[in-house]
């Protein structure tokens, strides 16, 4: 069925005045997508966001350059946009911003062990009151707005495994593993004398953002919130955590059903 949709779309492009070169480029990208979809036994209505990520990763594994991969993604996005507009399907599974592949020099890289040590030392010597919240960001990957709302009741122990319980605006919850023993123990000690309904860190999002900028300025390390999240996700992946589960932990939309036991291998045990 997708082959028919492809022909319809290419005819539409031709009738709209696209050049032969453009048509050839679009045809190349759609053929690549077609082959991948058929190989994975996917019908057009079964393709979701995770499927598009898998398609992108297959292009990376083929050795295509970022520019070629992004071109394919843009074509597939336009293709699905057309199908949605014409009423063939509902919704576009392609998210260009999140699926885009960057050149190596533009990629966000995790911190090195030396950089982590320098950041910890700087926080200890210069920003004592913000040391734990910043380290908690590093070792949990949670959003800044989630950090400042944490209460002692959000720090949970399940069979001696420590997690942060994050509640979203829709009242859904997820458990977030902590990756550093020292930070986990300091957090537990900090929460002992705080009432359960009080915030652990009486600070604002702006103060955290300013602190991150200050650390970057003073240490010369590319210290950014985006890199903090990248560092955490890379740690999970390198620990054997499936990418779908990493996305769930980071708070991205997912249909996964996750139990605490699924997360035990990736968090601190106290």
C-alpha positions in Angstrom: 0.0 0.0 0.0 2.9 2.4 0.8 4.1 1.9 -2.8 0.8 3.3 -4.0 1.1 6.2 -1.6 4.6 6.8 -2.8 3.5 7.1 -6.4 0.7 9.4 -5.5 3.0 11.6 -3.6 5.7 11.7 -6.4 3.0 12.5 -8.9 1.8 15.3 -6.7 5.4 16.7 -6.5 5.7 16.5 -10.2 2.4 18.3 -10.8 3.5 21.0 -8.4 6.5 21.8 -10.5 9.4 20.1 -8.7 12.5 19.7 -10.8 13.7 16.2 -12.0 16.6 16.4 -9.6 14.3 17.1 -6.7 12.0 14.2 -7.7 15.1 11.9 -8.0 16.2 12.9 -4.5 12.7 12.3 -3.0 12.4 9.0 -4.8 15.8 7.9 -3.4 14.7 8.7 0.2 11.3 7.1 -0.2 12.8 3.9 -1.7 15.2 3.6 1.2 12.3 4.0 3.6 10.2 1.5 1.7 12.9 -1.1 1.8 13.4 -0.6 5.5 9.7 -0.7 6.3 9.1 -3.9 4.3 12.1 -5.6 5.9 10.6 -4.8 9.3 7.1 -5.9 8.3 5.6 -2.6 9.1 2.3 -1.3 7.6 2.0 2.4 7.0 -0.4 2.9 9.9 1.8 1.0 12.2 4.7 3.4 11.8 5.2 5.5 15.0 7.8 7.7 16.4 9.9 4.8 17.7 9.8 3.3 14.2 11.2 6.5 12.7 14.0 6.5 15.2 14.8 2.9 14.2 14.8 3.9 10.6 17.2 6.8 11.3 19.5 4.5 13.3 19.5 2.0 10.3 20.7 4.9 8.1 23.4 5.7 10.6 24.5 2.0 10.7 24.7 2.1 6.9 27.3 4.8 7.2 25.3 7.6 5.6 26.5 11.1 6.3 24.4 13.2 8.6 23.4 15.5 5.7 22.0 12.5 3.8 20.2 11.1 6.8 18.6 14.4 7.6 17.6 14.7 3.9 15.8 11.4 4.1 14.1 12.4 7.3 12.9 15.6 5.8 11.5 13.8 2.8 9.7 11.2 5.0 8.3 14.1 7.1 7.0 15.8 4.0 5.6 12.5 2.7 3.7 11.9 5.9 2.6 15.5 6.0 1.0 15.0 2.6 -0.7 11.8 3.6 -2.1 13.5 6.7 -3.3 16.5 4.8 -5.0 14.2 2.2 -6.7 12.2 4.9 -4.9 8.9 4.3 -3.6 8.7 7.8 -3.8 10.6 11.1 -0.7 12.3 12.5 2.9 12.6 11.4 5.3 10.3 13.2 8.4 12.2 12.1 9.8 14.8 14.5 12.6 16.5 12.6 14.0 18.4 15.6 14.3 15.3 17.8 15.4 12.9 15.1 18.0 15.1 13.4 21.5 13.8 13.2 24.3 16.3 13.8 27.9 16.4 12.5 30.4 15.0 15.0 31.7 18.5 15.9 28.2 19.7 16.6 27.1 16.6 18.6 26.5 17.0 22.3 29.0 14.7 24.0 28.9 13.4 27.6 31.4 14.7 30.2 34.7 13.1 30.7 35.7 11.8 34.1 38.2 14.7 34.4 35.4 17.2 33.7 33.1 15.6 36.2 35.8 15.8 38.9 36.5 19.5 38.0 32.8 20.3 38.2 32.4 18.5 41.6 35.4 20.3 43.0 34.2 23.7 41.8 30.8 23.2 43.3 32.3 22.0 46.6 34.6 25.0 46.9 32.4 27.7 45.5 28.7 26.8 45.5 28.2 24.7 48.5 24.4 25.4 48.8 23.8 24.4 45.1 26.2 21.5 45.1 23.7 18.7 45.8 20.9 20.0 43.4 23.4 20.3 40.5 24.9 16.9 41.2 21.4 15.5 41.4 20.7 16.9 37.9 23.9 15.2 36.7 23.0 11.9 38.2 19.3 11.7 37.4 18.8 13.7 34.2 15.5 15.1 35.5 14.2 18.5 34.3 15.1 21.6 36.2 11.4 22.3 36.9 11.1 18.7 38.3 14.2 19.3 40.5 12.9 22.4 42.2 9.6 20.7 43.0 11.1 17.6 44.7 9.9 16.8 48.3 11.2 14.1 50.6 8.3 11.9 49.7 9.6 11.9 46.1 12.8 10.1 47.3 11.7 6.5 47.4 13.5 3.3 48.4 12.3 0.0 46.9 14.1 -3.0 48.1 17.0 -0.7 49.1 17.1 0.7 45.5 16.8 4.5 45.5 14.7 6.4 43.0 13.2 9.8 42.4 9.5 9.7 41.9 8.6 12.3 39.3 5.0 13.4 38.9 4.0 15.0 35.6 1.3 17.7 34.9 -1.0 14.8 33.9 -0.5 13.2 37.3 1.4 10.3 35.7 4.5 9.2 37.6 7.8 7.6 36.7 10.8 6.4 38.7 14.1 7.8 37.9 17.3 5.9 38.8 20.2 7.7 40.5 23.7 6.9 39.2 26.0 8.0 42.0 26.3 6.6 45.4 27.6 9.7 47.1 24.9 11.9 45.7 22.2 9.4 46.7 23.4 9.1 50.3 23.7 12.9 50.7 20.2 13.3 49.3 18.9 10.7 51.8 20.6 12.5 54.7 19.3 15.9 53.5 15.7 14.7 53.5 15.7 13.3 57.0 14.9 16.5 58.8 12.6 18.0 56.1 8.8 17.7 56.4 7.5 15.5 53.6 5.4 18.2 52.0 8.2 20.7 52.0 10.5 21.2 49.0 14.0 19.7 49.4 15.6 22.5 47.6 14.0 26.0 48.3 15.5 27.4 45.0 14.1 28.6 41.7 14.7 27.4 38.2 16.4 30.7 37.4 19.0 30.2 40.1 19.8 26.7 38.8 20.2 28.1 35.3 22.4 30.9 36.5 24.5 28.4 38.5 25.0 26.2 35.4 26.1 29.2 33.4 28.4 30.3 36.2 30.1 26.9 36.4 30.6 27.0 32.6 32.1 30.5 32.8 34.4 29.8 35.7 35.7 26.3 34.8 35.8 26.7 31.0 33.9 23.4 30.7 31.0 23.2 28.3 28.6 22.8 31.1 25.0 23.0 29.9 21.7 21.4 30.8 21.5 19.7 27.4 24.9 18.1 28.0 23.8 17.1 31.6 20.9 15.1 30.1 23.1 13.7 27.4 25.6 12.5 30.0 22.9 10.8 32.0 21.4 9.0 29.0 24.7 7.8 27.8 25.5 6.4 31.2 22.2 4.4 31.1 22.9 3.2 27.6 26.4 2.1 28.5 25.0 0.3 31.5 22.9 -1.8 29.2 19.6 0.1 29.5 17.5 -0.2 26.3 17.0 3.0 24.4 13.2 2.8 24.8 13.6 2.5 28.5 16.0 5.4 28.6 13.4 7.6 26.8 10.8 6.6 29.4 13.2 7.4 32.3 13.9 10.8 30.7 10.2 11.6 30.6 9.5 11.3 26.9 6.2 10.0 25.7 6.2 6.2 25.7 3.8 3.3 25.8 6.2 1.2 27.8 4.9 -0.4 31.0 7.8 -0.3 33.5 8.1 -1.9 36.9 10.7 -0.9 39.6 12.4 -4.2 39.0 13.2 -3.2 35.4 15.1 -0.2 36.8 17.0 -2.0 39.6 20.2 -2.6 37.5 20.5 1.1 36.7 20.2 2.8 40.1 22.1 2.9 43.4 21.5 0.4 46.1 21.8 1.7 49.6 
